[in-house]
């Protein structure tokens, strides 16, 4: 009968143990979010074409589209998104509604907090240090941390997303190298803490990025073995936020550019925030998180104005435009 008593005790304490684990995870997320937010440059320099004069023309074109002259070069963004996330395969994708919040602070890291509602809700977070997801907001179903393979895979995602959501983080500086991959394709390589990732960006004649693709260290294959394999996606619905032109439509997946490409991630951005909150009466200051090569010498914030030559969906309203500057607060 002793084993029955042990089972009863284990069952009785299991919910408490899971709750403690859930609280610990939430504290980890909060701590990492705070660390990444602190890497925001205060006060930043402002953008001018001379900052990118020394890199290939296709890369200059990309930056001159993505960042308007006089824009404060905030390298960190907090993003709120919704859309669809696949829980299945290419043949049976099983797309589910998702809502997520993210802080993106290349090259230092990111935290992506996901919620998938439903009869059996899924929640959790992804970062450069862990992947943790659970059902019913309590029971773990995926848990990875302290894994070098995971960190290398996450670093690829970090650099790729910076290419379209936080372009200021990829301005030329030590550790960031730009090359031309063709008349309409730029290649950036970012090195940080012993890791290196190259990402390719396809751009139009006006410099608008349309696709991002790269070789990602991934185990998303039938053998479940980590190896370099294609990853990428398409960008759409560009809008201006605080002087940056960023896509509000992003879809991405594994094996991009092959017949086996599967877009498991389809996101619609709800809000983006770059400039940090400054307490009333306080003065911005502190050391720069990233040191850029060059400075336009101008001060101030670029005025808000529409993105010339871009198509905006008919459903976009004045209220939604105002939402583009909505604050995504941790």
C-alpha positions as CSV (number, residue, x, y, z in Angstrom):
1,X,0.0,0.0,0.0
2,X,3.0,2.3,0.4
3,X,3.2,2.9,-3.4
4,X,-0.4,4.0,-3.4
5,X,0.3,6.6,-0.8
6,X,3.3,7.8,-2.8
7,X,1.1,8.2,-5.9
8,X,-1.6,10.0,-4.0
9,X,1.0,12.5,-2.6
10,X,2.5,13.0,-6.0
11,X,-0.8,13.7,-7.6
12,X,-1.7,16.1,-4.8
13,X,1.5,18.1,-5.1
14,X,1.7,18.1,-8.9
15,X,-0.5,21.1,-9.5
16,X,1.5,23.1,-7.0
17,X,4.8,22.2,-8.6
18,X,3.5,23.1,-12.0
19,X,2.2,26.5,-10.7
20,X,5.6,27.2,-9.1
21,X,7.3,26.4,-12.5
22,X,4.8,28.7,-14.3
23,X,5.6,31.5,-11.9
24,X,9.4,31.0,-12.3
25,X,9.0,31.1,-16.1
26,X,7.0,34.3,-15.9
27,X,9.8,35.9,-13.8
28,X,12.4,34.8,-16.3
29,X,10.4,36.4,-19.1
30,X,10.0,39.6,-17.1
31,X,13.7,39.8,-16.3
32,X,14.9,39.2,-19.9
33,X,12.3,41.7,-21.2
34,X,13.7,44.3,-18.8
35,X,17.3,43.5,-19.8
36,X,16.6,43.9,-23.5
37,X,14.6,47.0,-23.0
38,X,17.6,48.5,-21.1
39,X,19.7,48.0,-24.2
40,X,17.8,50.7,-26.0
41,X,20.1,53.6,-27.0
42,X,19.4,56.8,-25.0
43,X,19.7,59.3,-26.6
44,X,20.2,58.0,-30.1
45,X,21.8,59.6,-33.1
46,X,19.6,60.4,-36.1
47,X,19.6,58.9,-39.6
48,X,21.1,60.5,-42.6
49,X,22.2,58.8,-45.9
50,X,25.8,59.6,-45.1
51,X,25.7,56.9,-42.4
52,X,25.5,54.2,-45.0
53,X,27.6,55.8,-47.7
54,X,30.4,53.2,-47.4
55,X,28.3,50.1,-48.0
56,X,27.0,48.7,-51.4
57,X,24.3,50.7,-53.2
58,X,21.6,48.0,-52.9
59,X,22.1,48.1,-49.1
60,X,22.1,51.9,-49.1
61,X,18.8,51.7,-51.0
62,X,17.4,49.4,-48.4
63,X,18.3,51.7,-45.5
64,X,17.1,54.9,-47.2
65,X,13.7,53.3,-47.6
66,X,13.5,51.7,-44.2
67,X,14.6,54.8,-42.2
68,X,13.6,58.3,-43.0
69,X,16.1,61.1,-42.7
70,X,16.2,62.6,-39.2
71,X,14.7,59.5,-37.6
72,X,16.1,58.7,-34.1
73,X,17.9,55.4,-34.5
74,X,16.2,53.3,-31.9
75,X,17.5,49.8,-32.3
76,X,14.9,48.1,-30.0
77,X,11.2,47.5,-30.8
78,X,8.3,46.2,-28.9
79,X,5.8,44.6,-31.2
80,X,2.2,43.4,-30.8
81,X,0.9,41.0,-33.4
82,X,-1.9,38.5,-34.2
83,X,-2.5,36.0,-37.0
84,X,-2.2,32.3,-37.6
85,X,0.3,29.7,-36.3
86,X,0.4,26.2,-37.6
87,X,0.4,23.3,-35.2
88,X,0.5,20.8,-38.0
89,X,2.4,19.9,-41.2
90,X,2.5,21.2,-44.8
91,X,-0.1,18.6,-45.7
92,X,-2.3,19.2,-42.7
93,X,-1.3,22.7,-41.4
94,X,-4.0,23.0,-38.6
95,X,-3.7,26.8,-38.4
96,X,-4.8,28.3,-35.1
97,X,-5.5,31.9,-34.2
98,X,-2.6,33.5,-32.3
99,X,-1.8,36.6,-30.4
100,X,1.7,37.5,-29.4
101,X,4.0,40.2,-28.0
102,X,7.7,40.6,-28.7
103,X,10.7,42.6,-27.7
104,X,13.3,42.6,-30.4
105,X,16.8,43.8,-29.5
106,X,19.4,42.6,-32.0
107,X,22.1,41.5,-31.5
108,X,21.4,41.0,-27.8
109,X,18.2,38.9,-27.9
110,X,14.4,38.7,-28.1
111,X,11.4,37.5,-26.1
112,X,8.3,36.3,-28.0
113,X,5.3,35.7,-25.8
114,X,2.6,33.6,-27.5
115,X,-1.1,32.9,-26.8
116,X,-3.2,30.5,-28.8
117,X,-6.8,30.5,-27.5
118,X,-9.2,27.6,-27.8
119,X,-10.7,24.7,-25.9
120,X,-7.1,23.6,-25.0
121,X,-5.2,27.0,-25.0
122,X,-1.5,27.1,-25.6
123,X,0.8,29.7,-24.1
124,X,4.4,30.3,-23.5
125,X,7.5,32.1,-24.8
126,X,10.5,31.8,-27.1
127,X,13.8,33.6,-26.7
128,X,17.5,33.2,-27.4
129,X,17.8,31.2,-24.1
130,X,14.7,29.0,-24.0
131,X,11.6,27.7,-25.7
132,X,8.8,27.0,-23.2
133,X,5.2,26.3,-24.1
134,X,2.3,24.8,-22.1
135,X,-1.3,23.8,-22.5
136,X,-4.1,25.0,-20.2
137,X,-1.6,27.7,-19.1
138,X,0.0,25.2,-16.8
139,X,1.1,21.8,-18.3
140,X,4.5,21.9,-20.2
141,X,4.5,20.4,-23.7
142,X,7.8,21.9,-24.9
143,X,10.7,22.9,-22.8
144,X,14.3,23.7,-24.1
145,X,16.9,25.8,-22.4
146,X,20.7,26.0,-22.2
147,X,21.1,24.3,-25.5
148,X,23.7,25.5,-27.9
149,X,21.8,24.3,-31.0
150,X,18.7,26.1,-29.8
151,X,20.7,29.3,-29.2
152,X,22.2,29.2,-32.7
153,X,18.8,28.7,-34.3
154,X,17.3,31.5,-32.3
155,X,20.1,33.8,-33.3
156,X,19.2,33.3,-36.9
157,X,15.7,34.4,-36.2
158,X,16.9,37.4,-34.3
159,X,19.0,38.7,-37.1
160,X,16.4,38.0,-39.8
161,X,13.6,39.8,-37.9
162,X,15.9,42.8,-37.3
163,X,16.2,43.1,-41.1
164,X,12.6,44.2,-41.4
165,X,11.4,45.3,-37.9
166,X,14.5,47.0,-36.4
167,X,16.7,48.2,-39.3
168,X,18.7,50.6,-37.0
169,X,20.1,47.6,-35.2
170,X,21.8,46.5,-38.5
171,X,23.5,49.8,-39.5
172,X,27.1,49.4,-40.4
173,X,29.4,49.0,-37.3
174,X,31.9,46.5,-35.9
175,X,30.2,43.1,-36.1
176,X,27.9,44.0,-39.0
177,X,29.1,43.5,-42.6
178,X,27.1,44.4,-45.7
179,X,27.6,43.0,-49.2
180,X,25.7,43.1,-52.5
181,X,24.2,39.7,-53.5
182,X,22.9,41.1,-56.8
183,X,21.3,44.4,-58.1
184,X,18.2,43.8,-55.9
185,X,19.6,41.8,-53.1
186,X,21.7,42.7,-50.1
187,X,23.5,40.4,-47.7
188,X,24.2,41.2,-44.1
189,X,26.3,39.2,-41.7
190,X,26.1,39.9,-37.9
191,X,28.6,38.5,-35.4
192,X,28.0,38.5,-31.7
193,X,29.4,36.4,-28.8
194,X,31.0,33.8,-31.0
195,X,27.9,33.4,-33.2
196,X,27.6,34.5,-36.8
197,X,24.5,34.7,-39.1
198,X,24.1,35.8,-42.7
199,X,20.7,37.0,-44.0
200,X,19.8,38.0,-47.5
201,X,17.2,40.7,-48.2
202,X,15.5,41.2,-51.6
203,X,14.6,44.8,-52.3
204,X,12.7,46.7,-55.0
205,X,13.9,49.6,-57.0
206,X,12.8,51.9,-54.2
207,X,14.6,49.9,-51.6
208,X,11.5,48.3,-50.1
209,X,12.4,44.8,-48.7
210,X,10.0,42.1,-50.1
211,X,11.7,38.9,-49.0
212,X,14.1,37.8,-46.3
213,X,15.8,34.4,-46.5
214,X,18.8,32.6,-44.9
215,X,20.3,29.3,-43.9
216,X,19.0,28.5,-40.4
217,X,20.4,26.0,-38.0
218,X,17.3,23.9,-37.5
219,X,16.0,20.5,-36.6
220,X,12.7,21.0,-38.5
221,X,13.2,18.0,-40.7
222,X,12.0,14.4,-40.7
223,X,15.3,13.2,-39.0
224,X,14.9,15.9,-36.3
225,X,18.6,16.6,-36.6
226,X,20.1,20.1,-36.5
227,X,21.6,21.2,-39.8
228,X,21.7,24.3,-42.0
229,X,18.5,24.5,-44.1
230,X,16.6,27.3,-45.9
231,X,14.3,29.6,-44.0
232,X,12.6,32.8,-45.0
233,X,9.4,34.7,-45.7
234,X,7.6,37.5,-47.5
235,X,6.9,41.0,-46.3
236,X,3.9,43.2,-47.0
237,X,1.7,46.2,-45.9
238,X,4.5,48.6,-45.1
239,X,3.6,51.5,-42.8
240,X,5.5,54.3,-41.2
241,X,6.0,54.2,-37.4
242,X,8.2,56.8,-35.7
243,X,10.1,57.4,-38.9
244,X,10.7,53.7,-39.7
245,X,9.0,51.9,-42.6
246,X,8.1,48.4,-41.3
247,X,6.0,45.6,-42.6
248,X,2.7,44.9,-40.9
249,X,2.3,41.7,-42.8
250,X,4.8,38.9,-42.4
251,X,4.7,35.2,-43.3
252,X,7.6,32.8,-42.9
253,X,8.5,29.2,-42.8
254,X,11.0,26.4,-43.3
255,X,12.6,25.3,-46.6
256,X,11.9,28.7,-48.1
257,X,12.6,28.8,-51.9
258,X,12.1,25.1,-52.3
259,X,9.1,22.9,-53.3
260,X,8.7,21.9,-49.7
261,X,8.3,25.4,-48.3
262,X,5.7,25.6,-45.6
263,X,4.6,28.9,-44.1
264,X,3.7,28.0,-40.5
265,X,3.8,31.7,-39.3
266,X,1.4,34.3,-40.7
267,X,1.4,37.5,-38.7
268,X,-0.4,40.8,-38.8
269,X,1.2,43.5,-36.7
270,X,-1.2,45.4,-34.5
271,X,1.3,47.9,-33.0
272,X,5.0,48.8,-32.9
273,X,6.8,51.0,-30.4
274,X,10.4,52.2,-30.7
275,X,11.0,55.2,-28.5
276,X,11.2,54.2,-24.8
277,X,8.9,55.7,-22.2
278,X,10.6,58.5,-20.2
279,X,9.1,59.4,-16.8
280,X,7.6,62.8,-16.6
281,X,10.2,65.4,-15.7
282,X,13.1,63.0,-16.4
283,X,15.8,63.7,-19.0
284,X,16.9,60.9,-21.4
285,X,20.5,59.8,-21.0
286,X,22.8,56.8,-20.6
287,X,25.3,55.0,-22.7
288,X,24.5,53.9,-26.2
289,X,23.7,50.2,-26.6
290,X,25.1,50.2,-30.2
291,X,27.7,52.5,-31.6
292,X,26.9,53.5,-35.2
293,X,29.5,54.5,-37.8
294,X,28.5,58.0,-38.7
295,X,26.1,60.7,-37.5
296,X,23.9,63.1,-39.5
297,X,24.5,65.7,-36.8
298,X,20.8,66.6,-36.8
299,X,18.5,66.6,-33.8
300,X,14.8,66.0,-33.3
301,X,12.2,63.5,-34.4
302,X,11.1,63.1,-38.0
303,X,7.5,64.1,-38.5
304,X,4.9,61.4,-39.0
305,X,3.8,61.2,-42.7
306,X,2.4,58.5,-45.0
307,X,4.7,56.2,-46.9
308,X,4.8,57.5,-50.4
309,X,4.0,55.0,-53.2
310,X,2.8,52.2,-50.9
311,X,-0.5,50.6,-51.0
312,X,-2.5,50.5,-47.8
313,X,-5.4,48.1,-47.3
314,X,-8.8,49.6,-47.8
315,X,-9.8,48.6,-44.3
316,X,-7.1,50.8,-42.7
317,X,-8.8,53.6,-40.7
318,X,-7.6,56.6,-38.8
319,X,-8.1,54.6,-35.6
320,X,-5.8,51.9,-36.9
321,X,-3.2,54.4,-38.0
322,X,-3.2,55.8,-34.5
323,X,-2.8,52.2,-33.3
324,X,0.5,51.9,-35.2
325,X,2.0,54.0,-32.4
326,X,0.2,52.0,-29.6
327,X,2.5,51.3,-26.7
328,X,3.2,47.6,-26.2
329,X,4.0,47.6,-22.5
330,X,5.6,44.6,-20.8
